Amino acid sequence: MTAGELVRIEVILFIAGIAIAVFWKLVTGAITMRGLLTDKISGQISPARLQLMLSTLLAAAFYAQAIVASRDFSLPQPNEAILAVVGGSNIIHLGDKFWSFLKLARSLRS
């Protein structure tokens, strides 16, 4: 076993350990997911937050698939279309936050 293979195994075990720890904290409730998708003002599910989460998870899945498909597990160049989708999703989310901020500021003035 070469030093490079040993480092690769150690990195994989380290990342797997972190993933298991985070999953366990989610299951036991130490990390709360409450309010992740809800609008802070109205308390309803925010479509902007939902589409941001889905586009991010989809982009991560596509990138992980590209890493596995590379055979040597090297980091490939990210797909520009996926980057554009995630960037657009972030812009929509920030626009929604700005709009909510303006509505809140107007209601406080009244």
C-alpha positions in Angstrom: 0.0 0.0 0.0 1.4 3.4 -1.0 1.3 6.5 1.0 -1.2 8.0 -1.5 -3.6 5.1 -1.1 -3.3 5.3 2.7 -4.1 9.0 2.7 -7.1 8.4 0.4 -8.5 5.7 2.7 -8.0 8.1 5.7 -9.8 10.9 4.0 -12.7 8.6 3.0 -13.0 7.3 6.6 -12.8 10.9 8.0 -15.6 12.1 5.7 -17.7 9.0 6.5 -17.2 9.6 10.2 -18.4 13.2 9.9 -21.4 12.1 7.8 -22.3 9.5 10.4 -22.0 12.0 13.3 -24.1 14.6 11.5 -26.7 12.0 10.6 -26.8 10.8 14.2 -27.3 14.3 15.5 -30.1 14.8 13.0 -31.8 11.6 14.1 -31.5 12.3 17.8 -32.7 15.9 17.5 -29.4 17.6 18.5 -29.5 19.4 15.1 -32.9 20.8 14.6 -34.4 21.1 11.1 -37.5 23.0 12.3 -38.0 26.2 10.4 -35.5 25.3 7.6 -38.1 25.8 4.8 -40.5 28.3 6.5 -40.6 32.0 6.1 -39.6 33.7 9.3 -42.4 36.3 9.0 -45.4 34.4 7.8 -44.4 31.0 9.2 -45.5 29.3 5.9 -43.3 27.2 3.7 -41.2 29.5 1.5 -41.1 28.5 -2.2 -37.8 30.3 -2.5 -36.2 28.3 0.3 -37.6 25.1 -1.1 -36.3 25.6 -4.6 -32.9 26.7 -3.2 -32.6 23.5 -1.2 -33.7 21.3 -4.1 -31.4 22.9 -6.6 -28.5 22.7 -4.2 -29.1 19.0 -3.4 -29.6 18.3 -7.2 -26.3 20.0 -8.0 -24.5 18.1 -5.2 -25.9 14.8 -6.5 -24.8 15.5 -10.1 -21.3 16.5 -8.9 -21.0 13.5 -6.7 -22.0 11.3 -9.7 -19.4 13.0 -11.8 -16.7 12.3 -9.2 -17.7 8.6 -9.0 -17.8 8.4 -12.9 -14.2 9.8 -13.1 -12.9 6.4 -11.9 -10.0 7.9 -10.1 -12.2 10.0 -7.9 -10.6 13.2 -9.0 -12.6 16.4 -8.8 -14.0 17.2 -12.3 -14.8 20.6 -13.7 -18.3 21.6 -12.5 -21.0 21.7 -15.2 -21.7 25.3 -16.1 -25.4 24.7 -16.5 -25.7 23.4 -13.0 -23.7 26.3 -11.6 -26.1 28.6 -13.5 -29.1 26.9 -11.9 -27.7 27.1 -8.4 -26.6 30.7 -8.9 -30.1 31.6 -10.3 -31.7 29.8 -7.4 -29.6 31.9 -4.9 -30.6 35.1 -6.7 -34.3 34.2 -6.4 -33.8 33.3 -2.7 -32.0 36.6 -2.0 -34.7 38.5 -3.9 -37.3 36.9 -1.8 -35.4 37.8 1.4 -35.1 41.4 0.2 -38.8 41.6 -0.6 -39.7 40.2 2.8 -37.4 42.7 4.5 -39.1 45.6 2.6 -42.6 44.3 3.6 -41.4 44.1 7.3 -39.9 47.6 7.1 -43.1 49.1 5.7 -45.3 47.4 8.3 -43.1 48.8 11.1 -43.4 52.3 9.8 -47.2 52.1 9.8 
